[in-house]
Amino acid sequence: MTKGIFITATGTDIGKTYISSLIVKNLREQGINCGYFKPALSGAEIIEDKIIPGDCEYVLKRAGMSLNPTDYVSYIFKPAVSPHLAAEIENKPISLDKIKTDFERIKREFDYIVVEGAGGIACPFNLSQTKLITTDVIKALRLDIIIVAPAELGTINSTVLTADYAKNHGINVKGIILNNYDENNFMHKDNKIQIETLTGVKVIATVKNGENDIKDLSNDFKEV
């Protein structure tokens, strides 16, 4: 049975795609047949009249996987806005059933899947018809989550709120990863301590700016 983890964040442009790529790369280096899936991607590039799901392409290439990125994204939108708004602009409503079907299809290829969300944990996928937000997707796929958070000033508040929001929606927070972490910065070190204290969730990794690797997380993902 394929296992997986859902990567969310405290907001937009926190580094979900970057961290997802490091996790997939790390697990594959540990001999785990790990794959990647993104339910909805906004802000896709157009190159030679071809739509390119940049986030997915980035993760697959960094992990050394020669696969067609469009096969690992359910919805690809051009506008660089929230998925619900991009879906309205392009008149292409997001269906939870399609996301679940694609997830089941991709599961057959891998032993473990890293699923990357869009924006933060309350990011909407559909608001004009049936309400669908990130927490609904996480619960439908029956996954635990990892929260990616910045190491900088303000992260305590946003990380605590994200963790509490997840818990209040019945979602298990497997761990927290601090991005752009400077081990010589006293505030970053204190942020890590206070986040663990206030959330009750372990910071399972810290990642320096531009780092090419992440610590071995295979033991943290006990489902593997």
N, C-alpha and C positions, 0 to 999 in steps of 0.2 A: 504494500500500500504506500503510495507516494505521500511524503510529508512535505511541509513547507512553512514559510514564515512570511508575514506581511510587513513591508517596510513603510512606515508613515513618518511624519515629522511634525515639528511644532509650528510649521508654516511653509510658505513657498520659498524656493531657492535656498534651502537649508543644506542641501547636499544629498537628497535621497538617491538620486541616480548614481552619483559618485560612490556612495557607501554601498549601494546594491551591487555595483560592479566589483567592488573589493570583496564582498561576501561571496558572490558567485565564483570569482576567481579563486579565493581561498579554499572554498569547499571542494572545488574541482581539483585543486592541487593536493588535497587530502585524500583523493581517490573517490570522492562522492560524485555521482552522476547528477550534478545540480543544473537546473534550468532556470529560466526567467520568464516572467509574464507581467504585462502591464495592461490592466483593464481599459484605461482610457488615457490618451495622450493628446495634449493640446500644443499648439505652436510648432507643428511639423514643418519641415523644410520642403521646398519645391526645387528640385534640381533636374534640369532638362525635362520639364513637364512631368516628373515623377515625384510622388510624395514620399518623403523619407521620415520615418519615426525616429528622430534623432536620439532620444533617450535609450530606446531599445537597441539601436545600432551601436551606441556607445558601450552599453553593458556587454553585449555579445562579443564585440571586438576586443574589449579589455580582458574578457575571460577566455579569449582564444577560441571562440566558437564560430565556425563558418556556417552560419544559418541566415535565412532570409528574415530580417527583423519584422517585416509586416505580418509574419505568421505568428508572432508572439505578442500582438496587441489587438484587443477587440475593437477599439474605436480610435481612429486617427483623425484629428481635426487640424485645420490650418490656423485658425485664430488662436493667438496666444492669450487665452482667457480661461476662466474656470470651465471644466468639462460641460456643465449644464448649460452655460451660455453658448459655448462653441457648438453644442448639439442643436440649440435653437437656431443659431445663425445659419448652420448648414442643413437645417431641417432633417436631422438624423438622430432621433431620440435614442437614448441609451437604455438598453434592455438588460436587466439582471440575468434573465434566462440565457442570453447570448454570452455574457461574461462567464456564467457557470459552465455552459457548454464548451467554450474555448478552454477554460481551465481544465475540465475533464479530458479534453483532447490532448492538451500539452502534458498533463500528468502521465500519460501513457509513454512519453519519451524519456522521462526522468525519474530518479528516485527521490529527489528533493527539489522544491521550487521556491525561488525567491520572487514574491509578488510585490511590485512597487505601486504604491498609490499615487494620487495626484494631489498636490497641495498638502494641507494639513488633514487631521483626522475628521474634521467636520466638512470637508470639501464636498459640495453637492455634485451629483452626477445627473440628476433629473429633478426638476421642481415644477415644471409646467404640467406634468401628468401625474403619474405615481411618484411620490416622493422617494428619492433614492440618494443616500449620502454614503460617504466612505464606510461608516460603521456598518451599514446594511451589507455592503459588499464583503467586508471582513467576516461578518457573521455567516453569510451565505456560503463562503468558501471554508468556513470552520477553521480559521487560522488564528494563532497567537500573533502578537505584533512586536516589532522593535520600533522604538521611537528614536529618530535621528534629531539631535538638538545641537545648536551652536554652543560653543564653549564660552561665548562672550557675555558681556553685561546684559542682564534681562532674561537670561535663559532659565533661571530658577522659576520665575513666575510662569513662563510659557510652558515649561516642561511639566511642572506640577499640574497645571490646568489640563494639559493634554492627557497625562496619565489618569487623572481623576475622571475626565470625560470618557476615556476608554473603559475604565472600571465600572462606571455608572451605566454603561451600555452592555455590560456582561462580557467584556473582552479582556483576555489575559495579556498583560504586558510582560513579555519574556525578558526584556532588557532595554537599556538605553545606550546609545552610542553618541559620544560628544565629538563633533566635527570641528576642525580648525583648532585643535587643542594644543596649547603650549605648556609643556610640563614645567617650564621655568616661570610661568605667570602665576603669581600667588592667588589672583582672583579666579583663574580657571581651576586651580586646584581646590579652592574653597567651594566653587560652584558644584564641582563633582561631589564633594562631601555632602553639601546641603541638599542636592537633588536626591541622593540616595536616602538621606535621612527623612526628607519630607514625602517622598513617594513610596518608600519601602521597596524600591526596585533597584536592582544592581546596575551600575554603569559597566557594561560588559566589555567595552572597548573605548579607547580614545584615539582619535586619528589626527595626526599633524597635517598642516596645510600642504597639499600636494603630495601626500604620501602615496606610494605605489602598492603598499601592502597593508593588511590588517592582521591583527593577532589571530591565531587559530581559534575559530569559534565553534568548531565541531563538537566540543564537549559541552558548550552552552546550549546547543540545540539537541537536547537529549532524545528527540524523536528520531534522529538520524541513525 
